């Protein structure tokens, strides 16, 4: 039986996702909602002409989720109290 672990990748602290970012070309992002209410998290796909095909989900308060995205795709949230950190998995 294999064990899956979350690895912190990169340096620094979690960042507020109220400004769109690719989080240093992250492909897996740990997101936590500390806003006190439901918040939305969006991922926009990178294209040769900008960003398109935005996907948005609701993240309940005090919830942690992991999002996968392309290295050039951007992630953002509706609150500065939704934080993201570049992570990886092993297992």
C-alpha positions in Angstrom: 0.0 0.0 0.0 1.5 3.3 -1.0 1.3 6.4 1.1 0.6 9.8 -0.5 2.2 12.9 1.0 1.8 16.6 0.3 5.1 18.3 -0.4 5.7 22.1 0.0 7.3 23.3 -3.2 9.0 26.6 -3.5 9.6 29.2 -0.8 7.7 31.6 1.3 4.2 31.6 2.7 0.7 31.1 1.4 -0.4 34.0 -0.7 -3.8 35.7 -1.0 -5.5 34.7 -4.2 -7.6 37.9 -4.6 -5.1 38.8 -7.3 -4.7 36.3 -10.2 -1.4 34.5 -10.2 0.2 31.4 -11.7 2.0 30.8 -8.3 5.5 30.4 -9.8 4.2 28.1 -12.5 2.6 25.7 -10.0 0.7 22.8 -11.3 -0.8 21.8 -7.9 -2.0 24.4 -5.4 -3.3 23.9 -1.9 -6.1 26.4 -1.3 -7.7 27.2 2.1 -10.7 29.5 2.6 -10.4 31.5 5.8 -12.9 34.2 4.8 -15.7 33.3 7.2 -18.1 32.6 4.3 -18.2 30.7 1.0 -15.8 32.0 -1.6 -15.2 31.3 -5.3 -12.0 30.0 -6.8 -11.3 30.4 -10.5 -8.7 28.9 -12.8 -8.2 30.4 -16.3 -6.4 28.5 -19.0 -3.4 30.2 -20.7 -3.7 30.6 -24.5 -1.6 32.2 -27.2 -3.9 35.2 -27.1 -4.4 35.6 -23.3 -6.6 33.6 -20.9 -9.8 31.7 -21.7 -12.1 29.0 -20.5 -12.3 30.1 -16.8 -13.6 27.5 -14.5 -15.1 28.6 -11.1 -16.1 26.7 -8.1 -17.4 27.6 -4.6 -15.2 26.7 -1.7 -16.9 26.6 1.7 -15.4 28.4 4.6 -12.6 26.7 6.5 -12.1 24.2 3.7 -8.9 23.0 2.1 -8.8 21.8 -1.5 -6.1 20.9 -4.0 -6.3 22.4 -7.5 -4.4 21.1 -10.5 -3.7 23.5 -13.4 -1.2 24.1 -16.2 2.0 25.9 -15.3 1.0 29.1 -17.2 -2.7 29.0 -16.1 -3.8 31.5 -13.4 -5.7 31.0 -10.2 -7.7 33.6 -8.3 -10.3 33.9 -5.6 -13.1 36.2 -4.5 -11.5 37.0 -1.1 -8.0 38.0 0.1 -8.6 35.5 2.9 -8.5 32.6 0.4 -4.8 31.6 0.5 -2.8 29.4 -1.9 0.5 27.6 -1.8 2.4 25.7 -4.4 2.6 22.0 -3.5 3.4 18.6 -5.0 2.5 15.0 -4.2 4.6 11.9 -3.7 3.4 8.4 -3.4 
